[in-house]
Amino acid sequence: MSTTHRKSGRPLALVTGASAGIGCQLALLFARDGYDLVATGRSDTIDRAAADFEQHGAHVVPVRADLSERDGVQAVWQAVQETGRPLESAVLNAGRSIGGAFLDTDLDDELDLLALNVTSVVALAKPVVRHMADHGNGRILITSSLSATLPTPYETVYGPSRAFTYMFAEALRQEMKDRAPGVTVTALLPGATDSDFHARAGMGNTAFGPGARKNSRVQVAAQGYRALMAGKDHVIGGDLRTKLTALTNRLLPEPFKAARHARKARPRDTASRQRDTATASR
């Protein structure tokens, strides 16, 4: 792979979780728009993705790193520093979910989720914002989720982790207005998207599994990219139905939203057992 170097006249962007899904589409948009990239992923898939980005003229530094580990975060920032160039844009996108009832899921998996979705965002945002503040400008996009706007039973830890990243982005945005007006922070809140996100979360036997109606990852990435470039505070990623859901979530009571999400995220075998139990008790 080509390395990103001082002589390039293109601006530099960092995209985490760039090997697939929304992150990959965002990295492609940067490449097409004349950016060089530091692109990260958890496996060697990032090398294949980087080759695709380079087809659009970008110099790419692919970084294979587990951001749930502090060493992984440090490796990513070191790769940015080694370019010797100012970082114009940063997309903190890496994240995952875990499906299933909290009674049944593994604690270590959930702590790993929190390390990736929450801790790594804070740990990487720290050098990013200091770097951008020193240079007087920059754009940051932090991926949250529509799940930040409601309780998420059967994704019990995921939803709160995305609520954190949403509020973190909004708070950081205000601080940058006060301290470094040239630095903007935008939150992206996608609805369910046509990536392998739910499959990797073990949610193939839920209403989010195969055949479910989902938003286009290309559309969601484009919406996030436009919002980032426009300096907006946040954007809902998805179609009109998704945006209307986000709007109504502001008004609906939490128990109602929790029950609605439970119907979608509950594993179908669990739902069947609950129906059988209810029938037997009548």
N, C-alpha and C positions, 0 to 999 in steps of 0.2 A: 504494500500500500504506500501511496505517497504520504509524505509527512507535511504538516502545515508549517510554513517557514516565513521568515521575516519579509522576503522579497515579494510575496503575493500582495497584490493591491486589493484583494477581496476582504471584506470584514469577516470576523471570526464568530462562530456560534457554537455553543455547547448544547448537546441534546442527550439526556439520559433516557434509558429505555428505548433506544433508537433501533433496535434490531427487528421489531415487529409492531403491528398495531398502529395506534395513533402516533406514537413516538417516531416510528419509521416514516410515516407520511409527513410529519412535521419536518424531519430532517431532509426529506426530498424537497419540500417547499423552500427551505433555506438554500439548498444546493442550486435549485433552479433560479433562485433570486439573487445568485451571485455571491453566496457565502462559502467560506471554508468551514470545516467542521471538526470538532472533537466529539465523537459519537460513542456512546457506551452501551454495553449489553452484558448480560450475565454469562453468556456462552459464546462459542466461536461463531455463532450465527451473525454476530456483529461484523465479522470480517466479510461475509457475503453481502450484508447490507451496505457496508462501506463501498464495496465495488460498484453497487448500483448508484450510490451518491456520486461517485467519481465520474460516472457516465454523463453527468450534468456539469462537468467542469470543476467540481469542488476538489480541493486538496483535503484529504480526510485523515485524521488520526483516530483509528479505532481503538477503544480501550475495553478490554474484557475485565470486568470488575463486579464483584458482589457488593452492592451498596448497602446491604444489611450489615456489613462488616466495616468498622471504622477504617481499616487499611484500604478497603475498596474506595471509599470516599477520598482518602488522601491520594490514592493513585490517580483518580480522575482529575483532581485539582493540580497535581504535579504535571499531568499531561498538558493541561491548559498553560501552566507557567512555562513549560519547556518550549512552547511555540514562540515565546518572547514577544507576544503581541497582545494588544488590548482585546478584551472579550466584549463584543458588542451586544450579544444576546445570549441568554441562558434559558433553557427549557428543563425544568426539574419535573420529569414526567414518570420516572420509574415507579412502579407500584404493583401490588397484587392483592387478590382477595382470597378468602378461604370460605367455602360453603359448608353448611351443616350446623346442627344445633350446638351451642356452646357446651352443653353437657357431654357431647361426643367428640368434639375436636381436640386436637393435641395442643397443649400449652406452649411447647417449644415452637410449633409452627406459628402460633399467634404472636409470640414475642418476636419471631423473625419478621412477620408482617409489620409489626410496629416499628422495628428497626429500619425496615425499608421505606415504609410509607410516611413515617413521622421523623425518626431520628436522622435518617440520611438527608432529608430535605433541609432540616435545620443545620446539620453539619456542613452541607455543601453551600447552602445559602450564605453562611457566614463569610467565607472568603470571596464569594461572588459579589456580594453587596459592597464589601470593603474595597474590592478591586474597582468596581464600577464607580463608587463614590470618589475614589482617588482620581479617576479619569474624567469625572464630571458627567458621564452619560452611560446609558445602557438600558436594556430591556430584559425583564425576567417574566417568564411564563411558568406558573406552578399548576400542575394538573391536580384537580380535586375530583369531584364526581357529583352527579345529581343526588347520589346517596348522602351527600353532606346535608341535605335539606330534610331528612326524615330518619326515623329509627329504622334499622335494617336487621330484623330478626333473621336468623339462618345465614347472615353475614355479620354476625354480632360485633366483631371487632373492626371489620373493614369500614363500615359507615362512620363510626366515630373517628377513625384515622383520617378519613377524607374531610370530615367536619373540621378537624384540626388544620389541615393544609389550606382549606378555604379561609378560615379566620386568620391564620398565619399570614396568608398573602394579603388580605385586606389590611391587617395591622401594619405589616411591613410597608405596604404602599403608602400609608399615611406618614410613617416615619421618613420615608425617602422624600416625600413632598416637603417635609420640614427641614431635612438635613442635606439632601442631594436632589434637587428638583429635576435634574436631567436623567434620573433613574426612575423608570416606571415598573410597576409590578402588576401583573394580570393573572387572574385565576381562570382556569378552564374547567367547567363542570359538565362533562359528557354524560348523556344518558347511556343506556345499554348500546353497545357498539359491535359491529360485525368483525370482531377480532377473536383471538383464541383466549381472551381474558377469562370468560366464565368456564371454559373447558379446563384451563389450568387451575381454576379454583375448585375443581371437582363438582361443578354444578350442571353437568350434562343431563342429569335426570330431574331437572327443575324446569319451570316455565322459561328460564333463560337459556335452555339447552338448544339442540339442533332444531331448526324450524321456527325459532322465535323471531318475532319482528324486531329488528335492530337498526340503529342508525348506521350510515356509511362512515367508515373511519376516514375516508377521503374528505367527506363533507365536514366532519367534526374537526379534523386537523386544519382545514382551510378556515373554518370559523375561528379557531384558536389563534391561527397565524395572523389573520386580519385584525383581531382584537388586540393582539400583542403589538402589532405595528401602529395601531391607532392609539395605543396607550390607555385602553379601557380598563376599568377595575376588574370586570369579570365578564364571562360569556357562557351561556348555556350551549353545550355542544349537541346538536341534533336537529331534528325536523320540528315542524310547528307543534306537533303533539307533545314532544318532549319539552318544548318551551312553555306550553300551557300547563304541563304537569308541574314544572318548576314554579310557575306563578301560583297555582292552586295550593301547592305545598306550604306557601306562606300563610294560608288561611285555615287549613284543615287541622283538626286536633291531632296530637301525637298518637294516641291510641288507634285512631282510625288509620293513619298512615302506616303504623306498625303492622296492623292486621292485614292491610292491603299488600305490603311488601312480603309478609309471611306467606301469603297465598302463592306468590310468585317464586319465592326463594326456597320454600320448604321442599325437600326431596320427595319425589312422588311416592316412594315406598313408605316413607314416614306418614304421609297424608293417608295412604291406604290403610295402614295399621291403625291410625287414629279413627278413621271411619268405621273400621271393623270393631274396634273397642266400643265406640259410641253405640253401634247397632246392638252389640251383645248386652249392653247395659240397660237397654230400653225394656 
